């Protein structure tokens, strides 16, 4: 492709501000969750309590991180209700 063609495509393909903000918010949530998981493995409710993020958002971010092999599932907690999640070793 010609460089001019690429510039024309970039000008026509505008990313909505709402999408940019959603991505920015996701990255902030991910960063907070990674900070908690660096210390020790934690359950979804535990991460929610430590970060102050609602548990449904924590679940979404952790499952996304799991999908992309950033975290791994550990053992069940004492009451067999929740799994512990930890950062995957690189």
C-alpha positions in Angstrom: 0.0 0.0 0.0 1.0 3.5 -0.7 1.7 5.8 2.3 -1.0 8.2 1.1 -3.5 5.4 1.0 -2.8 4.5 4.6 -3.2 8.2 5.7 -6.5 8.4 3.9 -7.7 5.2 5.7 -6.6 6.5 9.1 -8.5 9.8 8.6 -11.7 7.9 7.6 -11.4 5.3 10.4 -12.2 7.3 13.6 -12.4 5.5 16.9 -15.3 6.8 19.0 -14.3 8.5 22.3 -16.5 6.1 24.2 -14.5 3.2 22.9 -11.2 4.9 23.8 -12.5 5.7 27.3 -13.7 2.1 27.8 -10.3 0.7 26.8 -8.6 3.2 29.1 -10.8 2.2 32.1 -10.2 -1.5 31.3 -6.4 -1.0 31.4 -6.7 0.8 34.8 -8.8 -2.0 36.2 -6.3 -4.6 34.9 -3.4 -2.7 36.5 -5.1 -2.6 39.9 -5.9 -6.3 39.7 -2.3 -7.2 38.7 -1.0 -5.2 41.7 -3.2 -7.4 44.1 -2.2 -10.6 42.4 1.5 -9.8 42.6 1.3 -10.0 46.4 -0.5 -13.3 46.6 -3.1 -15.5 44.9 -6.6 -14.2 45.6 -10.3 -15.0 44.9 -12.6 -12.8 42.9 -14.4 -11.4 46.0 -11.0 -10.9 47.7 -9.7 -8.9 44.7 -13.0 -6.9 44.7 -12.6 -6.0 48.4 -8.9 -5.1 48.2 -9.3 -2.9 45.1 -12.8 -1.5 45.7 -13.9 -2.6 42.2 -17.3 -4.2 41.9 -17.0 -8.0 41.7 -18.7 -8.3 38.3 -16.1 -6.1 36.8 -13.3 -8.0 38.6 -14.7 -11.2 37.2 -14.8 -9.8 33.6 -11.2 -8.6 33.8 -9.8 -11.7 35.5 -11.5 -14.0 32.9 -10.2 -11.8 30.1 -6.7 -12.1 31.6 -7.2 -15.8 32.0 -8.2 -16.1 28.3 -5.0 -14.4 27.3 -2.8 -16.5 29.7 -1.9 -13.7 32.1 -3.3 -15.4 35.1 -3.9 -19.0 36.0 -6.5 -20.7 38.2 -5.3 -22.1 41.5 -7.0 -24.2 44.1 -10.5 -23.8 45.6 -10.9 -21.8 48.9 -11.7 -23.5 52.2 -15.4 -23.4 51.6 -15.1 -24.7 48.0 -16.8 -21.6 46.6 -14.2 -19.6 44.8 -11.0 -20.3 42.9 -7.8 -18.5 43.7 -6.1 -16.8 40.8 -2.5 -15.9 40.5 -0.3 -14.2 37.9 1.3 -16.5 35.4 5.1 -16.8 35.5 6.7 -15.5 32.3 
